[in-house]
Amino acid sequence: MSLRKVVSVSLGSSKRNKTVQAELLGQQFEISRIGTDGDFGKALATLRELDGKVDAIGLGGIDVFLYVGEREYAIRDGLRLMRAVKKTPVVDGSGLKWTLEREVVHHLARETDILPPGTRVLMVSATDRFGMAQAFIDVGCETVFGDLIFVLGVPFRIRTIRQLSILARLLLPFISKLPFRLLYPTGKKQDIQDEKKARKFAPFFEGMDVIAGDWHLVRKYLPLDLKGKIIITNTTTKADVDLLRERGAGYLVTTTPEFDGRSFGTNVLEGVFVALIGKPWREIPREEYMALLKKLNFKPRIVQLNQPRENTSLSG
């Protein structure tokens, strides 16, 4: 059996590097993450070195495409990285965010007691996970989108998909051209939490049952007290889980499956899917991703960390 290799090249910290092997649908995979500590030049060099030598490449620690409704917005720095790869399929996880993460929310609402109607949800950023954002609305959650707060530092809560869409049309054409490091923690910044900022932003977390969205944005502004709160995010390490447990979080839900004790980012999993399907990612419709998800029977990982909020329990 030939070994297929999928590598995530990330602008994130190299401390989070990991290599695992997994068998999916009879195919043996070696799945790796290579962090470049925020060094854009090193990321470009690593991508060029891997090009043509692996089965698929994921771009981690950065977005290439953002989708709000049916509109697509491209991040300039992300495109520079993607275009450095000429032979190997390269993805950023946006295709799976739209399908996998939307389905995770519906699964939690349908199969567990974690997301009853009226659950108060704070999404730290919805423009990079619009499928998840729409799903929270669809299942009846009272959802606040924190894109302006946690990405731009503007203390304004977005409360509807319509508001989000209008702001995206106005702002994303300009924001997408900024250096990505100004918008999102990269490199060593992913390992550091500014407690002063955590206290400053704590009021936005108060009264919320669920904190959802990209882990590095969540971690950057994580309140010191998470008593009973549910965290729904993408990729976590053992140290991340320990941090949430220490701060009193009730449940941790990760949207991607666990391999060898670690959940990887959507860009890694989308790289695996592209390798399994065997088509250019632009030619893969969302329905094909959904069909593969069902075939693999992927379910969110749900970990109880501490006593959750009252009347919350798993029923499926």
N, C-alpha and C positions, 0 to 999 in steps of 0.2 A: 504493500500500500504506500503510495507516494505521500510525502509530507507537504502539506500546503502551508505557506508562511504568510501571515498577516502582521504588519508592523504599524503601530501608531507612532508618528513623530510629533511630539508635543512641545509647545513653547513653555510648558509647565516645568515644575521642579523635577530634577533627576532622582530625587529621593523617593519618588513614587514609581520608579521603574519596576517592571515585573515581566517575567516570561513564563508562560504556562503551555501545557499541551492538552488538547481536548479532542474528542471524537464527536462529530456531528454528521448525522445522516450517512454514516459509514465512511466519512472522510476524516483523516487525521490532520489536525491543525496545530501549528506552533504559533501562538499569539503573543506578541511582545509590545511593550511600550518603551519608547526612548524619549526621555525628557531632555530638553536642550537649555534649561535654566533661563528662559527668556531671551536667548541669544538668537536673533533672527537669521544672522549669517550662518550660524552653526546648523540651524534647522534647514536652510536651503542646501547646505553642503551634504547633510545627512540624506535628504530626499534624493539628491542627484546620485549619491552613492548607492542607494537602494534601488533606484529606477531600473527595471528590467531584471532584477534579481529576486524579487518576492512576488507573491500572487496578488496582493492588494496592499495599499497603503491608506491609513487613516490619518487625518490631520487633527491633532488634539490641542487643547488650550487655545483654540481660535475657531471662529466661525468663518465660513466662506459665503454661505447663502442664508439669508433670513427670509422667512415667509410669514406674511401677515395677510390672512385671507388667501386670495389667489395671487397676490403680488409678491414678486421676488426682488430682494435687495442683495447686492453683492458687496462684501467687505473687501476693500482694496488690498489690504495686507494678506488676507486669506487667498485671494486670487493669485497674488505673486507666488505664494507657496505652491498652490495647486498647479500653476503653469510651469513650475520648475520640473515637474514629472512628465516625461514624454511617452513612456512605454507602459508602465504599470497602472492599472486602475487606481484612482485616488479619490477618496470620499471624505466628507466632513461630518457625517452622521445626521445631516438634516433630513434625509429621506426616512430614516428610522424614527427620528423625533416625531415626525408627523403621524406615523402609524403606530409604532410600539408604545410611545408614551401616552398617546390618546387612549389606546386599548387598556393600558395599565390603570388609568383613572376609572374607566368603565368597569373593569374587573373589580377594583376595590369597592365601588359603589354597589355592584351587583352581588358579589360573593362574600363581602365582609361587612362589619359594622363600622369601619373606619371613616366612611364618607357618607353619613346620612344627609338628606336634604337640609340645607341651612348651615352646614359646616362652614366655619369662617376660615378662608384660605388666603394666605399671603404668598403670591408668586413673586420672587425677587426680580425676575425678568421674564416677560412673556414673548417678546419679539424673537427670542432664540428658541422658543418651544411653544409655538402657536397651537400645535395640536393638543398639547396638554392644557393650555389655557382655555381653549374652546371646550374641551371635555369637562373641565371643572364647572363651567357655566351650564353645560348640557345636563349634568347630573344634579343640578340644583344647589351648588355651593355658592355662598356669599363670598365672592372673590375680589381681592384687591391686587392690582398689578403694580409692581414697584420699579418699573424700568427707569422712570425719571429720578426716583430717589436713589437707587443703588448703583446706577450706571452713570448718571449725570450729576448727582448730588442736589437735585431740585426737589424740595419736600412737597411733592404733589402726588396724591394717590389716584391712580387710574382705576375707575370702577366698572367700566363697560368695554366690550369688544369694539363698539363704535368709536369711543374715545381713543382706544389703542390704535385703531386703524387710521384715524385722522392724524394723530400725532406721528405715526410711522410715515405717512405720506409727506408730512411737513418736514420731519427731522432726519429720517434715515438717509436720504440722498446726500446730506452733508456729513452726518456722523460716520457713514460708511467709508469716507475718505480720510478720516483721522487715523493716526497710528493706533493700532489695536491696544497697545500697552496703556493708553490713556483711558480705555474703556473697561478693561478687564485685568484682574491680577495675573501676571505671568511670572515665571521663574521663582526666585526666592520669596516674592510677595505672596505666593500661595502658601508658604509655611509660616507666615506671620499674621497675627491678628492684632489690630490696633484697638486696645481696650477703651481708649478715649472715644474712638468712633463707635465702638460697640455700645457704649453708654449713650452716646448722642442719638444713635438710630434705634435704641431700644423701644421708644414709644410706638414705633411702627409695627413692632411685633406683638405688642400688648393686646390682649383680647382675641388673638388668633388661635385657632385650634390646630392648623396645619401650616407649616412653612415648606414651600415647594420651589423647585427650580435648580439651576446650576449650583453644584456643591461649592465651588470656589467663591461664588458670590455670597452664598449662604454663610460659609465659614468666615468670610471677611467681616461680616457684620453680626455674627452670632451673639445673641444675648447671653449674659452670664447665667441667667435662670431660664431654663426651658421646661419647667415642671409640667409633665404630662403632654407636651406638644408632640405632634407627629411630623416627622421630617420625610418628605418625598423628594428624592434627588436621583442623581445619575451614578456617579462612581465614588466609592469610598474605600479607604484602607482600614486596617485594624485600628490604627491610631485615630482615625476619624470616628470610628464607632465608639472607641473608648472616650473620646472627647464628648460626644453626645450623651453617653451614659452618665458621665461625671456631672454634666449640666442638667440632668434630670429629664431628658426627653423620654416620652412614653414609647413610641415606635419609630423605627427606621424602615422606610420602604425604598428599595433601589429598583430602578426600572429595568436594568440590564441584569442578566443572570450572573451567578457567582461561579468563577473558575478558580479553584485552589485557594479559596478563602478571600477572593478579591473580585469586586465588580468593576468591569472595565467600562469605558465611555461608549457612547453610541457610535462614534466614528470607528471604533474597533469592530463592533458587532456588524456595522454596515459593510465594512471591509470583508468580513467573513461571508456575509450574504452575497456580496458581489462575486466573490470567489466561487460560492456554491452555484449561483445562477448562471454565471459565465457570460454575462452581457455587460456592455458599457452602462454605467450607472444612470446616465441620462435616458437610456432606453428601458429602464425598469419602472413600470407603473406602480403606484402605491398598492394596488390590489395584489401584485405579485409578492411584495414584501409581506402583506397580511397573510397570504396563503402559506408562505414559508414559516411565518411565526406560528401559525396554527399547526403546521406539520411538525415543527420542533417542540410544540407544546410549552413554549416559554411562559413562565409566570413571574410576577414580581417577587423579589425576595423581601419577606416581612419579618423583622426582628423586633421582639419586645425587649426594650432596654430597661424600663422602669414601669411603675404603675401609671397607666395612661389616664387621660381625663375620664371623669365619671361616665359610666354607661357605654364605654368603648370596649369592644372585644372582637375577636375573630370568630366568624361564623362559617368560613369557607376557606 
